[in-house]
């Protein structure tokens, strides 16, 4: 997709996992920024739900937004992703 802007490589570490079987999780994410003209109710809801629009400043201040999600808007928040070390 020509409209995708590569943001970088991000690493996400969790002390647990989706199945709860006593091992940790490590994700390597290739972050991209896309501009889409798509209603929120048409986004996939298999793993995620309750989509909403946020102003960037409000998202970065909110305790409802996971730290890893904040990295995509401001890599200075929290631990720096691998590509910024």
N, C-alpha and C positions, 0 to 999 in steps of 0.2 A: 504494500500500500504506500503510495507516494506521499500521502498526508501524514504518515506516522513519524514522530520525532523521537529518536532514541534518547532516553534519559540516562541510562547507565545500567550497570550490574549491581544488584542489591543482594545482600545475604541476610536471611532471617533465621534466627535460632530460637527454638522453643524448648523448654525443659520437658515437655510432654508431647503427645501425639494424638491424632484423631481417634485412635482405638483405645487409648489409655492403658496400653500393655507394658508400661514401664521403660520406654525408651524415648529418646529425644527426637526432635525433628530439625532438619536443616534444609531450607529452601534457597535456591539460587534463582533470582528473578531478573529477567531482562525487562526493564521498565521502558514503556513507550507512552507518549502522549498522543491522543487521537482527538480529533474534533468530529463529532457525530451529530446528526440531526435525527435523533431517535427518542421516542417517549420512554420514560423510565419504566413503564409497565411492560415494555418489550425487551428489557434486559433479562438475561438468564437468571433463574432463581433456584437452581439446583443446589449450589453451595452458599449462595448469598441471597439476602432479602432485605427489605426495608431500605432500598436505595433512596437517596435524597440529594438535593443540590446544596452545597455549602459555599459560602464565601471563603476564600483561602485563609484569611485572618481568623475567622471563626473556627474553621476546621483545625487549624494549628493550636488554638487555645482550648479546644474541647477535650474533656476527659472521656467522652464517648467514642473518640476516634483512636484507634490503636496506633502506637508509636510508629510501627512499620509503614502504615498508610501515610503518616505525616512526612516521612522521608521523601516521598515522591514530589511533594511541594516544596520542602525545605530540608535539604540534606544536613543542615546544621543542627536540626532537632535530634536529640538522642545520639546514639553511637553512629559514627559515620559508616556508610556503606563501603564495601571493599574498594570500589573504584575511586573513592575519595581519600583513601589512606596514603 
